[in-house]
Amino acid sequence: MPAKTRAQLLHEKSQARAKTWSNTLEGSRRKKAEEKRKKLEMEELERQKVDAEEAKIQLDQRRATIDRANKLLYEESDRMKSFHSKMMHCDVIAEREAQISLKGELKKLEQIRDDRFLEMEKQNYRKMLEREMKERETKEELSKIAAKAQKEQLAEYKEKRFQEVEDAMLEGELLRRKAIEDLEAERAAEKKRREMAIKAQKETQKANVYLKQIKAEDMLRQQKEEEKIQEYANRKEKMLQLRKQKEEEVFQQKQAARNAMIDAQAKRLAEMQNNEEARVEGQVKQKEAADEKKRLDKLEMMRRWEEDIQNSRQAQIERKQNTRAREKAEDAETAKFLAEWCKVLDKQEQEENLLKDAAARKLAEEHLKQVELSRRKKFEEKNSDKGVAEHAGKVMEADTLEFHAYAEKIIREYSAEGKNVIPLIKELRDFRKRVQE
């Protein structure tokens, strides 16, 4: 290989390798240019994407507008208006049947409420009788308990009184025995003292003095014993008086307690009777107030029902009037549109006649040259008319099927809701007859 060619190849390789470097001025410019190009391409792709989305949105909007227009035209057709009027008729019949059913149910509820109220009155009367019987039995039981308590108290008082008398007699007997024992002891002591005195007389003068002293002490002791006996007798008498006084106080307290118990029982019975009369009077007033409130509520409810029925009737009348006015306006607009459309058709027909005349004259002039062309044209027009007729028939058939499906769907829905669908069935049958004709 020549040296020049080899140098050229090496130079080209160096140039190619240098293009991949990014740390040179040329490489930096290439990198910036490449980044700018990629950025522009990305922006262009984003703009294209946005344009595509906008085009899709506009297409969807146009389709929605066309569908809405087709739907309006479809719903404004005579058969849809007639079918919708029959639907309204079915709704009115269903509303009337619902009102009749509601009225019957309300009558049944009123009867049930009256029966329940009568049953409640009977139950309240029975409860009142049972309560009176129980209260009477309670009063009799309380009277029996009070009489029994009085008898028990009297028996207890007698028993206690007898026990106190027996205790007093026993205490007197014990005192008598004690006095006899004391007297015998004193006699024994006296006898012993006398023996000692007789023995002491035989002693000296000192013994006499001692004897005198003993006698003086004996007389003093005897006097003290007599005073003690008198004091004991006085204390015994006082105790008897206090016991009698205490017994009288206890008897008076028991008598007062018994009288208080009898008065309290009588007062309680009187209060129970007064409370019962007040309760009965309150129940009577409450019953009268409840009856009056029920009567007013019933009148108010009947007034609201009548008002709702009148409002419903007025709304139906206004709805029918609005529907008739709208139908008249639509008929007027349709008549106006048909008149204008007939004028346009007449004008088009005149123009077509003029064109046909001109074409006929031209055809007459070139009859010989255009015989075959005319025949072919007639044949093509015939085929075209046939295709148009077939297409129109298919469109009409599809439209009829769609209307049938819509009508059957509405009939099934109304039937499921329990509405009268006879007007809809008759309308669908009449439409089928018109289609067949």
C-alpha positions in Angstrom: 0.0 0.0 0.0 1.4 3.4 -0.9 2.4 5.7 1.9 0.1 8.4 0.8 -3.0 6.1 0.8 -2.0 4.7 4.2 -1.6 8.3 5.6 -5.0 9.2 4.1 -6.6 6.2 5.9 -5.0 7.0 9.2 -6.2 10.6 8.8 -9.7 9.5 8.2 -9.6 7.2 11.2 -8.3 10.0 13.4 -11.0 12.3 12.1 -13.6 9.6 12.9 -12.2 9.0 16.4 -12.0 12.7 17.1 -15.7 13.1 16.3 -16.5 10.8 19.3 -14.7 13.1 21.7 -16.8 15.4 23.8 -14.0 17.3 25.6 -13.0 19.3 22.5 -14.6 22.5 21.1 -15.9 20.6 18.0 -17.2 17.9 20.2 -18.9 20.3 22.5 -20.5 22.1 19.6 -21.7 18.7 18.2 -23.0 17.7 21.6 -25.0 21.0 22.0 -26.3 20.7 18.5 -27.4 17.1 19.1 -29.1 18.0 22.4 -30.9 20.9 20.7 -32.0 18.6 17.9 -33.3 16.0 20.3 -35.1 18.7 22.3 -36.8 20.1 19.2 -37.8 16.5 18.2 -39.2 15.9 21.6 -41.1 19.2 21.5 -42.4 18.3 18.1 -43.5 14.9 19.3 -45.3 16.5 22.2 -47.0 19.0 19.9 -48.1 16.1 17.6 -49.4 14.2 20.6 -51.3 17.3 21.8 -52.7 17.9 18.3 -53.7 14.2 18.1 -55.5 14.4 21.4 -57.2 17.7 20.4 -58.3 16.1 17.1 -59.6 13.1 19.0 -61.5 15.3 21.5 -63.0 17.4 18.6 -64.0 14.2 16.8 -65.6 12.9 19.9 -67.4 16.2 20.4 -68.6 16.1 16.8 -69.8 12.6 17.2 -71.6 13.4 20.5 -73.2 16.4 18.8 -74.3 14.3 15.8 -75.6 11.6 18.2 -77.5 14.1 20.2 -79.0 15.6 17.1 -80.0 12.2 15.8 -81.5 11.4 19.2 -83.4 14.7 19.2 -84.7 14.0 15.7 -85.5 10.4 16.7 -87.4 11.5 19.8 -89.2 14.3 17.9 -90.7 11.8 15.5 -94.4 11.2 15.5 -94.2 7.6 16.7 -91.9 8.5 19.7 -94.3 11.4 20.6 -97.2 9.1 20.4 -95.4 6.4 22.4 -94.3 9.0 25.0 -97.8 10.2 25.4 -99.0 6.6 26.0 -96.1 6.3 28.6 -97.5 9.4 30.3 -101.0 7.9 30.2 -99.6 4.7 31.8 -97.9 6.9 34.5 -101.1 8.7 35.2 -103.0 5.4 35.5 -100.3 4.0 37.8 -100.4 7.2 39.9 -104.2 6.9 40.2 -104.0 3.3 41.1 -101.3 4.1 43.7 -103.5 6.8 45.1 -106.5 4.4 45.4 -104.3 1.8 47.0 -102.9 4.4 49.4 -106.4 5.5 50.3 -107.4 1.9 51.0 -104.2 1.2 53.0 -104.8 4.4 55.0 -108.4 3.3 55.7 -107.1 -0.1 56.9 -104.5 1.6 59.1 -107.2 3.8 60.5 -109.3 0.8 61.3 -106.3 -1.0 62.9 -105.5 2.1 64.9 -109.1 2.3 66.2 -109.1 -1.4 67.0 -105.9 -1.0 68.9 -107.1 2.0 70.7 -110.3 0.2 71.7 -108.2 -2.8 72.9 -105.9 -0.4 74.9 -109.0 1.1 76.5 -110.3 -2.3 77.5 -106.9 -3.2 78.9 -106.7 0.0 80.9 -110.2 -0.6 82.3 -109.2 -4.1 83.3 -106.0 -2.9 84.9 -107.9 -0.2 86.7 -110.4 -2.8 88.1 -107.5 -5.1 89.1 -105.8 -2.2 90.8 -108.9 -1.3 92.7 -109.4 -4.9 93.8 -105.8 -5.1 94.9 -106.1 -1.8 96.8 -109.3 -3.0 98.5 -107.6 -6.3 99.4 -104.6 -4.2 100.7 -106.9 -2.1 102.8 -108.6 -5.1 104.3 -105.2 -6.8 104.9 -104.0 -3.6 106.7 -107.1 -3.5 108.8 -106.6 -7.1 109.8 -103.0 -6.5 110.6 -103.9 -3.5 112.7 -106.6 -5.4 114.6 -104.2 -8.3 115.1 -101.5 -5.9 116.3 -104.0 -4.3 118.8 -104.9 -7.8 120.1 -101.3 -8.8 120.5 -100.5 -5.5 122.3 -103.5 -6.0 124.6 -102.5 -9.6 125.4 -98.9 -8.5 125.9 -100.0 -5.7 128.3 -102.2 -8.1 130.3 -99.4 -10.6 130.5 -96.9 -8.0 131.5 -99.4 -6.6 134.1 -100.0 -10.1 135.6 -96.2 -10.6 135.7 -95.7 -7.3 137.5 -98.4 -8.2 140.1 -96.8 -11.6 140.6 -93.4 -10.0 141.0 -94.8 -7.6 143.5 -96.4 -10.4 145.5 -93.2 -12.4 145.4 -91.2 -9.4 146.5 -93.6 -8.8 149.4 -93.4 -12.4 150.4 -89.6 -12.2 150.3 -89.7 -9.0 152.4 -92.0 -10.7 154.9 -89.7 -13.7 155.3 -86.7 -11.4 155.6 -88.4 -9.5 158.3 -89.2 -12.7 160.2 -85.7 -13.9 159.9 -84.4 -10.5 161.1 -86.8 -10.6 164.0 -85.7 -14.1 165.0 -82.1 -13.1 164.7 -82.8 -10.1 166.9 -84.5 -12.3 169.5 -81.6 -14.7 169.5 -79.2 -11.8 170.0 -81.4 -10.3 172.7 -81.5 -13.7 174.5 -77.8 -13.9 174.2 -77.3 -10.4 175.5 -79.6 -11.1 178.4 -77.7 -14.2 179.3 -74.5 -12.2 179.1 -76.2 -9.5 181.3 -77.2 -12.0 183.9 -73.8 -13.4 183.9 -72.4 -9.9 184.1 -74.5 -9.0 187.2 -72.4 -11.5 189.1 -69.4 -9.5 188.2 -68.1 -6.4 189.7 -69.3 -2.9 189.5 -67.4 -2.5 186.4 -69.5 -5.2 184.9 -72.6 -3.3 186.0 -71.4 -0.2 184.3 -70.6 -2.3 181.2 -74.0 -3.7 181.4 -75.6 -0.3 181.4 -73.5 0.7 178.5 -74.5 -2.4 176.7 -78.2 -1.6 177.4 -77.8 1.9 176.2 -76.1 0.6 173.0 -78.9 -2.0 172.6 -81.6 0.6 172.9 -79.7 2.8 170.4 -79.4 -0.1 168.0 -83.0 -1.0 168.4 -84.0 2.5 167.7 -81.8 2.5 164.6 -83.4 -0.8 163.5 -86.9 0.6 163.9 -85.8 3.7 161.9 -84.4 1.4 159.2 -87.7 -0.6 159.2 -89.7 2.6 158.9 -87.4 3.9 156.2 -87.7 0.6 154.3 -91.4 0.7 154.6 -91.5 4.3 153.3 -89.1 3.4 150.5 -91.3 0.4 149.6 -94.4 2.6 149.6 -92.7 5.1 147.4 -91.5 2.4 145.0 -95.1 1.1 144.8 -96.3 4.6 144.0 -93.6 5.1 141.4 -94.4 1.7 139.8 -98.1 2.6 139.6 -97.2 5.9 138.1 -94.9 4.2 135.6 -97.5 1.7 134.7 -100.0 4.5 134.1 -97.5 6.3 131.9 -96.7 3.2 129.9 -100.4 2.5 129.5 -101.0 6.1 128.3 -98.1 5.9 125.9 -99.3 2.6 124.4 -102.8 4.0 124.2 -101.5 7.1 122.4 -99.3 5.0 120.1 -102.3 2.8 119.3 -104.5 5.9 118.7 -101.7 7.4 116.5 -101.4 4.2 114.5 -105.2 4.1 114.0 -105.2 7.9 113.0 -102.2 7.3 110.6 -103.9 4.3 109.1 -107.2 6.3 108.6 -105.2 9.2 107.2 -103.3 6.9 104.8 -106.6 5.3 103.6 -108.1 8.8 103.1 -105.0 9.9 101.2 -105.1 6.7 99.1 -108.7 7.3 98.2 -108.0 11.0 97.4 -105.0 10.1 95.3 -107.1 7.4 93.5 -109.8 10.0 92.7 -107.2 12.5 91.5 -105.5 9.8 89.4 -108.8 8.8 87.8 -109.7 12.4 87.2 -106.2 13.0 85.6 -106.6 9.9 83.5 -110.0 11.1 82.3 -108.5 14.5 81.4 -105.5 12.9 79.7 -107.8 10.6 77.8 -110.0 13.6 76.7 -106.9 15.6 75.7 -105.5 12.6 73.8 -108.8 12.1 72.0 -108.9 15.8 71.1 -105.3 15.7 69.9 -106.0 12.6 67.8 -109.1 14.2 66.3 -107.2 17.4 65.4 -104.2 15.3 64.0 -106.7 13.3 61.9 -108.3 16.4 60.6 -104.9 17.9 59.8 -103.8 14.7 58.1 -107.0 14.6 56.0 -106.5 18.3 55.1 -102.9 17.6 54.0 -104.1 14.6 52.0 -106.7 16.6 50.2 -104.2 19.4 49.6 -101.7 16.9 48.2 -104.4 15.3 46.0 -105.4 18.8 44.7 -101.8 19.8 44.1 -101.2 16.5 42.3 -104.3 17.0 40.2 -103.4 20.6 39.5 -99.8 19.5 38.5 -101.2 16.9 36.2 -103.5 19.4 34.6 -100.7 21.9 34.2 -98.4 19.1 32.8 -101.1 18.1 30.3 -101.6 21.8 29.3 -97.9 22.3 28.9 -97.6 19.1 26.9 -100.5 20.2 24.6 -99.0 23.7 24.2 -95.6 22.2 23.4 -97.2 19.7 20.9 -99.1 22.6 19.3 -95.9 24.7 19.1 -94.0 21.7 17.7 -96.8 21.0 15.2 -96.7 24.7 14.1 -92.9 24.6 13.8 -93.2 21.3 11.8 -95.9 22.8 9.5 -93.7 25.9 9.0 -90.7 23.8 8.3 -92.6 21.5 5.9 -94.0 24.6 4.1 -90.5 26.1 3.6 -89.2 22.7 2.7 -92.0 22.3 0.1 -91.0 25.6 -1.4 -87.4 24.5 -1.6 -88.4 21.3 -3.2 -90.6 23.1 -5.7 -87.8 25.4 -6.6 -85.4 22.4 -6.9 -88.0 20.6 -9.0 -88.3 23.6 -11.3 -84.6 23.8 -11.6 -84.4 20.1 -12.3 -87.1 20.5 -14.9 -85.2 23.2 -16.6 -82.0 21.2 -16.5 -83.9 18.2 -17.8 -85.3 20.2 -20.6 -81.9 21.5 -21.5 -80.5 18.0 -21.2 -83.3 16.6 -23.3 -82.6 19.2 -26.0 -79.0 18.4 -25.8 -79.7 14.7 -25.9 -82.0 15.3 -28.9 -79.2 17.0 -30.7 -76.7 14.3 -29.8 -79.2 11.4 -29.7 -77.4 9.3 -32.2 -74.1 9.7 -30.4 -75.5 9.2 -26.9 -77.9 6.3 -27.3 -75.5 3.8 -25.8 -74.4 6.3 -23.1 -78.1 7.0 -22.3 -78.8 3.4 -22.0 -75.9 2.8 -19.7 -76.8 5.8 -17.7 -80.4 4.6 -17.3 -79.1 1.3 -16.3 -76.7 2.8 -13.7 -79.5 5.1 -12.4 -81.8 2.1 -12.1 -79.2 0.2 -10.1 -78.4 3.3 -8.0 -82.1 3.8 -7.3 -82.5 0.2 -6.4 -79.5 0.4 -4.1 -80.8 3.6 -2.5 -84.2 1.9 -2.0 -82.6 -1.1 -0.5 -80.4 1.1 1.8 -83.5 3.2 2.8 -85.4 -0.1 3.5 -82.5 -1.4 5.7 -82.3 1.9 7.5 -86.1 1.9 8.1 -86.0 -1.7 9.2 -83.1 -1.0 11.6 -85.0 2.1 12.9 -88.1 0.0 13.3 -86.2 -2.7 15.2 -84.6 -0.1 17.4 -88.0 1.4 18.2 -89.5 -2.1 18.9 -86.6 -2.9 21.2 -87.0 0.5 23.0 -90.8 -0.1 23.3 -90.4 -3.6 24.6 -87.8 -2.5 27.1 -90.2 0.3 28.4 -93.1 -2.2 28.5 -91.0 -4.7 30.6 -89.9 -1.9 32.9 -93.4 -0.6 33.4 -94.7 -4.2 33.9 -92.0 -4.9 36.5 -93.0 -1.7 38.3 -96.6 -2.9 38.3 -98.0 -0.2 36.0 -100.7 -0.7 33.4 -99.0 -1.4 30.1 -102.2 -1.9 27.9 -101.9 1.6 26.3 -98.3 0.9 25.4 -99.1 -2.5 23.9 -101.9 -1.1 21.9 -99.7 1.7 20.6 -97.0 -0.8 19.6 -99.6 -3.0 17.9 -100.9 0.0 15.9 -97.4 1.0 14.9 -96.8 -2.6 13.6 -100.0 -2.4 11.6 -99.0 1.0 10.1 -95.6 -0.4 9.2 -97.1 -3.4 7.5 -99.5 -1.2 5.6 
